[in-house]
């Protein structure tokens, strides 16, 4: 109450109001003068002018230097980073929609995102193979090595337990006897102590002092390598870093017993030179710490764990812990380069009516024409006859009556058995599908008979013949039978750079034919908007 009455008294007195107005005006004048004084002193200081000069200097330089040089500094093409085109798989010339004839037209330069992964120019000369072998099986296993070894081009050593008979000019690697490993303990109840000897293949190969080595690639004497694809895969990785590259087993139980983080030795694995050097410094001590392990590959993985280096998985390394017919696996190979095959003695020959060594040489004759595409699957449909077609390039063509979706066809059919024979279909480390029991949907299989390169057309022509040893039950469907076809001709252009691009399954198309007994199929890169589908008749 006292505050409110005193304020009313002041407002009612005119003299008091004039005094207050006078004091208020004087305070505002003092504040204004102080602001002017501070602003003036700020502008008289040299520091703010220095900041202003440095701020506008880049703009002045750009306007004086960049303005007159636009024509000379302009890139030759807006998409100059895309100048490397895959001319082997396209018949049309790709034009640059942004390129203009008038140099004065401003150019929009897009962000230069990398169009393919960085490659490290690794060649076959940079790779040394270390092959673990046994004198007991040498006469048989050396034929497998001959199927892929390239004398004078590939480098490597076969490490064996004792001397074996050799012949002059035999197309094989250098053969050496491994060092004595009797000082190392081995306590596994059912394994073989030769595992300790084979564990040291990496170190003994390194100590040979071969020049220009970037990678050591290990395998067994029954491991078959596609050497061009070995180069393709390892070119993705920086050989100056620590890399341990391989893959797991196809059998789920095998991976549980050993490790999903282990590269199975039969499937092969690669170790970069710096990592091999570090391994050699500690491997003997590491071996002593794991006497109870079964094989050489789990000892390698144990040492890698101590070094802190994980497994870099590449699905093209195949252990093939299976029995039986590999048609289901090789006919639906993953979209990845085939690097190795293993357990050649355990599975059936990959081509019927052939010995195993001859079947491997037959396979390599196709791989020599286009190694990057070997076993790569393509899926298409015969519109008129209502057939589903799966092409495994360089290996087989399967024709099935009716429509089976690509989602099913890309799953391997179980033509093989698990490494643990009592295990059922859930025992695999990947998806599979059963062999069809319907008599009308048994596949008609055509195996490659021969292949050649047509220089005029720049195409590989493969001839696939019907396997008449497979019994096909009678079918009551009114659809045409693929059994009326004797041979399939597959046309394809080699694509050595396919794994430098993002992975994608090839497309295939059924071509017109003048002969009812022969089917022609084109295989290659998918066109824009092309997918694996059967067009509905009403569309």
Helices and strands as residue ranges (DSSP letters): H 2-12, H 14-44, H 46-61, I 62-66, H 70-73, G 80-82, G 124-126, E 127-132, H 138-148, E 155-160, E 174-177, H 194-199, H 201-206, E 215-220, E 224-225, H 227-234, E 244-246, H 252-257, E 269-272, H 273-289, H 296-307, E 312-313, E 322-324, H 327-330, E 340-341, H 356-367, G 371-373, E 377-382, E 387-392, E 396-401, H 406-409, E 412-413, E 416-418, G 425-427, E 432-433, G 439-441, E 444-454, E 459-466, G 482-484, E 487-492, G 498-500, E 506-511, E 518-524
